[in-house]
Amino acid sequence: MTNHAQDISGPFNAEQFSRMWSGRVDALERHLSVNTWVLGAVTVVLVAYPIARVVIPAVLHGIVPDVVRSVLNLM
């Protein structure tokens, strides 16, 4: 029986999943070059920055009531 067959058979086991995931992440960390990690980090930043610039102000605008905004504008 292969590892994959063991992973998908039977009920969900969080401990088994954790060990499997940890092993795969460790293997990934060992085999990726520094350039690949840098490329991934730059990609994450390039995607996250515009989302944060749009989403965070929209959420704050929705949460903070108009009364608080008007008081803060007076300060």
C-alpha positions in Angstrom: 0.0 0.0 0.0 1.4 3.4 -1.0 1.5 6.4 1.4 -1.2 8.1 -0.7 -3.5 5.1 -0.3 -2.9 5.2 3.5 -3.6 9.0 3.6 -7.0 8.8 2.0 -8.3 5.6 3.6 -10.3 5.6 6.8 -11.6 8.5 8.9 -9.8 11.8 9.1 -6.9 11.6 11.5 -5.5 15.1 12.4 -2.2 13.7 13.8 -1.5 11.6 10.7 -2.4 14.6 8.5 0.0 16.9 10.5 2.9 14.4 10.2 2.2 14.0 6.4 2.0 17.8 5.9 5.1 18.5 8.0 7.1 15.9 6.0 6.1 17.5 2.7 6.9 21.0 3.9 10.3 19.9 5.1 11.0 18.2 1.8 9.9 21.4 0.0 12.2 23.5 2.1 15.1 21.3 1.4 14.7 21.2 -2.3 13.8 24.8 -3.3 16.6 27.2 -4.0 16.9 30.7 -2.5 16.0 32.3 -5.8 12.7 30.3 -5.8 11.9 31.4 -2.2 12.7 35.1 -3.1 10.5 34.8 -6.2 7.6 33.4 -4.1 8.0 36.1 -1.5 8.0 38.9 -4.1 4.9 37.4 -5.7 3.1 37.3 -2.3 4.0 40.9 -1.6 2.9 42.1 -5.1 -0.4 40.4 -4.7 -1.0 41.3 -1.0 -0.1 45.0 -1.2 -2.9 46.1 -3.5 -5.5 43.9 -1.7 -4.5 45.4 1.6 -4.6 49.0 0.1 -8.2 48.4 -1.0 -9.7 45.9 1.5 -8.4 47.4 4.8 -9.8 50.9 4.2 -13.1 49.5 2.9 -13.5 47.3 6.0 -12.6 50.2 8.3 -15.0 52.5 6.5 -17.8 49.9 7.0 -17.0 49.3 10.7 -16.3 52.8 12.0 -19.6 54.7 12.3 -20.1 58.2 10.7 -20.2 59.8 14.2 -16.8 58.6 15.1 -15.4 59.7 11.7 -16.9 63.2 12.2 -15.4 63.5 15.7 -12.0 62.4 14.4 -12.1 64.9 11.6 -12.7 67.7 14.1 -9.5 66.8 16.0 
